[in-house]
Amino acid sequence: MRVAMMATCLTDTLYPHTAKAVVRLLERLGCTIEFPLEQTCCGQMHFNTGYRDHATRLAARMAEVFDGYTAVVAPSGSCAAMVRDIYPKLPTVGDGLSRRMYELSEFLVDVLNVTDVGAYFPHRVTYHPTCHSLRMLGVGERPLTLLKAVRGIDLIELPSAESCCGFGGTFAIKNADTSSAMLSDKMRCVLNTGAEVLTAGDNSCLMHIGGGLSRLSTGVHTLHLADILASTEEDPWHVTQ
């Protein structure tokens, strides 16, 4: 199977360790994964802000860059939803890429038919289901199923888990007060779990929540699902990473 990774802008520029974790994880599971260097932004930010022509050009470019791959995997429910749900509605783009696009947990469970990836993560963890993965992609219990199979993990249910964290890309800028209030509610729920680590399938939401937790000096770390699943007893994750 010829698999490509769509790293996404945020992961590529700010959280490259997550992209590396995806590669380690999938290679451990027998995949040969490629990273097309020509990939750019998927166009979601442009589309959501009203720049539909710009989004269409970016989408057409991405469809061309990822042509020929059996599957394309993204460590982001947000960007995967853009490709799968929005690309087919854009003129000239079509559904060629959208039919081969998978969010990471979908690819592991539905394509590779794996729920135990051999991970080891001896920490108290809570999971935030991000809006796009929950509402647009419908990933459901897949991330939790993968986390429950991780050896050593102490997985704690997050209260009001399905509530938005308040990020929403430019929403956090245009509606800063509302976003901050939503963030406060989410952080309260995270802290009530007593977790050491908050995980999710989108670094964008983790950046937003993690920024708030850091400013309050809570000591709670945010870590992408891929980083946890890539952690093993031989190659464990460390707080300093």
FENURUR-V310047 format. One record per residue. PHI is phi in radians with two decimals (none if undefined). Layout:
PHI
PHI
This chain:
none
-1.58
-2.00
-2.06
-1.87
-1.69
-1.21
1.37
-1.02
-1.12
-1.15
-1.09
-1.59
-2.01
-2.27
-1.06
-1.10
-1.20
-1.07
-1.13
-1.14
-1.05
-1.11
-1.03
-1.11
-1.22
-1.16
-1.10
-1.61
1.67
-1.53
-1.79
-2.00
-2.03
-2.19
-1.10
-1.22
-1.40
-1.13
-2.29
-1.13
-1.31
1.69
-1.08
-1.04
-1.15
-1.08
-1.20
-1.64
1.81
-1.60
-1.17
-1.13
-1.11
-1.08
-1.12
-1.14
-1.15
-1.10
-1.09
-1.15
-1.11
-1.06
-1.23
-1.09
-1.70
-1.17
1.73
-1.54
-1.18
-2.54
-2.17
-2.01
-2.23
-1.46
-2.82
-1.15
-1.13
-1.25
-1.10
-1.18
-1.03
-1.17
-1.35
-1.70
-1.73
-0.91
-1.12
-1.58
-1.58
-1.11
1.30
-1.54
1.35
-1.99
-1.03
-1.35
-1.06
-1.28
-1.97
-1.64
-2.35
-1.27
-0.94
-1.14
-1.09
-1.10
-1.11
-1.42
-1.55
-1.69
-1.46
0.99
-2.11
-2.07
-1.91
-1.64
1.41
-1.46
-2.39
-2.67
-1.44
-2.47
-1.44
-2.23
-2.23
-2.04
-1.83
-1.40
-1.25
-1.02
-1.15
-1.17
-1.36
-1.69
-1.69
-1.53
1.16
-1.19
1.01
-1.53
-0.96
-1.04
-1.18
-1.05
-1.15
-1.18
-1.12
-1.53
-1.28
-1.23
1.48
-1.33
-1.99
-1.60
-1.95
-1.18
-1.55
-1.08
0.86
-1.01
-1.41
-1.29
-1.13
-1.41
1.72
-1.33
1.03
1.09
-1.22
-1.00
-1.15
-1.55
-1.30
-2.25
-1.04
-1.14
-1.12
-1.04
-1.13
-1.14
-1.15
-1.10
-1.04
-1.09
-1.15
-1.12
-1.04
-1.13
-1.08
-1.15
-1.16
-1.38
1.26
-1.26
-1.41
-2.33
-1.82
-2.11
-2.83
-1.67
-2.36
-1.19
-1.10
-1.16
-1.13
-1.11
-1.15
-1.18
-1.10
-1.08
-1.15
-1.11
-1.20
-1.09
-1.59
0.91
-1.35
1.45
-1.45
-1.65
-1.91
-2.63
-1.12
-0.90
-1.07
-1.15
-1.22
-1.19
-1.44
-1.28
-2.28
-1.12
-1.37
-2.35
-1.36
-1.39
-2.12
-0.97
-1.33
-1.23
